Amino acid sequence: MVFPLQPAGARYVRRTLYLRRRLAYQFRSLAVSESWELADLARVMILVGLTVRELHEAEEDMRSDHELLIGLEGLTRLTQGRLRRPYKRGFNRRGEWITIHMPAGLLSHIATYAKMDGRSQNDALTMFLRVGILCYLTAYNRFRKSLSRMGS
């Protein structure tokens, strides 16, 4: 059965991320301890990180008196072309390559976000993954504490 509202073309895109060794270790150990497939966990953590990051930025925008300046900075970025990326490329860093599968639509949104923020796609995905893992572990620790309080 074919549904008329399904998007045409590839639904998932294969993506390779370069993660620092410590983050890659945390990511892999979390996947093993919780019985997740690596690609599934990556999708979930990136979505959680993206959501939390966007909510945080929306709160800051609402409180900020500098919305006009932020808009002008974005307009300047668009009109002046590429900017220097806010991270330093280091060839002596050690890390790992991890292959994930992401929905094509989500990857295009993340690519737009990365371009507007002056980041590489890898850096944006890594940032969202890191924030997602942090949120997950924080919630899990709170859950365990509440269970230990109930059991006492």
N, C-alpha and C positions, 0 to 999 in steps of 0.2 A: 504494500500500500504506500503510495506516494502522497505526501501532504503538500498542498500548493504553497504554503507559507515557508517551506524550508529554503534556506539560501542555496544558490547554485554554486558549484565549485568545491574546492577543498574546505573542509570544516576546521581541520587542525593543521597547524604549521609546525614543522620541526625547528627548534631553536636551540642553539648551543650557548650556554652561559659560562663565563669565566668567573669563578667564585674564589675568594681568598680561602686559604686552607682551613682556617678556624670555622668560617661560616659553612663551608662544604661539609666539614666533619659534623657540625651541629645539625645540619640539614639531613644528612644521611642517617645519623643516629636517631633523630626524631622519626624518620620514616620507618626505620627498623623497629624501634620500640613501640610504635603505635600501629604497626602492620599496614602501612600505607605503601602504595606504589609511588615511586619517586616522582613521576610525571603528574600524578593526581595531587600529591601534596604540594608540588610546585605551583600548580594552577590555583589551588585553594589559598596558599600563603600569599601569592602575588595579588590575588583579588582582595584578600583581607588587608594587605599592606596598602594597596591602592585606595581602598575605601577609607581606611583610617587616615591616610595622608590627605586625601581630598576633604574629609570632614574637618581635619585640623586646619587646613589652609582656608576653608570657608569660614570657620570661626575667627581666624585671624583677620580675614578680609572684612568681616562684619565689624570687628572692633577697631579696625585701622582707619585713620584719617587720611592715609596715603593711597587710597584706591586710585586716584587719578594718576599719581606718580607711577604706580605699578602698571597701570594701563599704558602710560607713555613709554615705560621701559619695554613692555611687550611690543609696542608699535615700533620702537627703535630697533629692537632685535629683528623684527620682520623686514624693516626697510634697509637695514645695514648688512643683512646677510649673516653669515656664520660668525659666531663669537668663540672666544677661547673657552674650552671646556673647563668646568670648575674643579676638575680633578687632575692630578699629576700622573702622567703615564710612568709607570715604573717597570723596568724590565727585570729588576732583581727580586721582585716579589714572587712568592711561591703560591700557587693556587691550583685549582682543579677545573677541568671542563666538565660541565654537566649538561646532558641533552634532555630537553623537555619538549612537550607538545602543547601548544597554546592555540586557542581559537583565533582564526585569522582576523576577525573583527576587533577583538581585544588587542591583538598585537598592533594593528594599525592605529588604535587610539593611544597606545603606549608610545608608539613611534612619534606621533604628533606631540604628545606631552614631552618626550625627550628632546625633540627638536626645538620646541618653544622654550624649554628650560636650559638649553645649551648643553645637554648631556648626550652621551651615547645611549643606544637602546640597551646595551648590556648593563650600563651603570643604572639606568632607570629600573630595569627588571630586578637587578640585585638589590637596589634600595627598597623596592616594594617587597621583595622576598624577605629581607632582613626585618622590616617593620612587621610583616605578617607573622614571622616566627616569634618575634618578641611579644606580640599581642597574644598569640596562642599559648606560649609558655607562661605568661603572666596570668592568663585566665585559668590555665590548668593548675598552677600553684595555688591560686585563690580557691579553686574547687577542692583541692586536696586539704587545705587548711579548714575549710568549712566542714568537710567530712570528718576530719579528726576532732573538731569541736563537738560535732553531733555524737560521735562515738564515745566521748569522754563522759 
